[in-house]
C-alpha cells in the first residue's frame, strides 16, 4: 500500500519548500520520489536540437523524496500519517475497485484525492 498516490494533496515537511502544498503529479519508478505540482522548480539549460527546436532556459518541477511529504487530511486541513482501514471482522477494508482504503492515522477519516 502506498502512503501517497497520484492526485493526493500533500504538504512538504522538510527541505527548501517546507510548509508548501501541492498535488502529486507523478510517482517516479521505485516509489521513492514524487513530483509535486508547482514545487521544487528548477531551471534546465538546453541546447537547440533538430528534433526539439529551440534551446534556452526551461523551468520544470524536480522530484522530492517521498519521506519529505505528508498527505493532507481534508477534514482537518492538516498533514497526517496514513494507515489502512479495517472492517468489523478485522480484515483490510477495500473500495469498489479492490484497492485498500487509506485513512488518517489520527482521526480515522478517509483520505480523498485532489
C-alpha positions in Angstrom: 0.0 0.0 0.0 1.4 3.4 -1.0 1.2 6.2 1.5 1.0 8.8 -1.2 -0.8 8.4 -4.6 -1.1 10.4 -7.7 -3.6 13.2 -7.2 -3.2 13.4 -3.4 -2.9 16.9 -1.9 0.4 16.9 0.1 2.4 19.2 2.3 6.2 19.3 2.2 7.6 18.7 5.7 11.3 19.1 5.1 13.7 20.9 2.7 13.6 24.3 1.0 9.9 24.0 0.1 8.9 23.2 3.7 5.3 24.1 4.5 4.1 24.4 0.9 1.3 22.4 -0.5 0.5 20.9 -3.9 -1.0 17.9 -5.7 1.2 14.9 -6.6 1.6 14.8 -10.4 3.8 11.7 -10.7 5.4 9.0 -8.6 8.8 8.0 -10.1 10.0 4.5 -10.7 10.6 2.6 -7.5 8.1 4.7 -5.5 10.9 6.6 -3.6 10.4 10.1 -5.2 7.4 12.2 -6.2 6.8 15.2 -8.4 4.5 17.8 -6.8 2.8 20.4 -8.9 4.4 23.8 -8.7 7.0 22.8 -6.1 10.8 22.3 -6.2 11.1 24.2 -9.6 14.5 24.1 -11.2 15.8 25.7 -14.4 17.3 23.5 -17.1 19.6 25.0 -19.7 19.0 23.2 -23.0 20.7 23.4 -26.4 18.7 23.7 -29.6 18.3 20.4 -31.4 17.0 19.3 -34.8 14.1 17.4 -33.1 13.4 19.7 -30.2 13.6 23.1 -31.8 14.6 26.0 -29.6 17.1 25.9 -26.7 17.1 28.1 -23.7 16.1 28.1 -20.0 13.2 25.7 -19.2 11.6 25.7 -15.8 10.3 22.3 -14.5 9.5 20.5 -11.3 12.2 18.3 -9.8 11.4 15.3 -7.6 11.1 15.3 -3.8 11.8 12.2 -1.7 8.5 10.7 -0.6 9.6 10.8 3.1 9.5 14.6 2.9 5.8 14.9 2.0 2.7 14.1 4.1 -0.9 13.8 2.7 -3.4 16.4 3.9 -6.4 15.3 5.9 -9.3 17.0 4.2 -11.4 17.2 7.4 -8.8 19.0 9.5 -6.8 20.6 6.7 -3.6 19.4 8.4 -0.9 16.9 7.4 -1.5 13.4 8.6 0.1 9.9 8.8 -1.7 7.2 6.9 -3.0 3.8 7.9 -5.2 1.1 6.3 -8.8 0.9 7.4 -10.2 -2.4 8.8 -13.8 -3.7 8.7 -15.8 -5.2 11.6 -14.2 -8.6 11.2 -10.7 -7.1 11.4 -9.9 -7.6 7.7 -8.5 -4.9 5.5 -11.2 -2.7 4.0 -11.3 -2.3 0.2 -13.1 0.0 -2.1 -15.2 -0.9 -5.2 -12.0 -1.1 -7.3 -10.4 -3.6 -4.9 -7.9 -1.1 -3.5 -7.1 -0.8 0.2 -8.9 2.2 1.9 -6.4 4.7 3.3 -7.4 6.7 6.3 -5.9 9.3 8.6 -4.0 7.8 11.5 -5.2 10.5 13.9 -8.9 10.9 13.1 -9.7 7.8 11.0 -11.2 9.9 8.2 -10.8 8.5 4.7 -8.3 10.4 2.5 -9.6 12.0 -0.6 -7.6 12.7 -3.8 -7.4 16.2 -5.1 
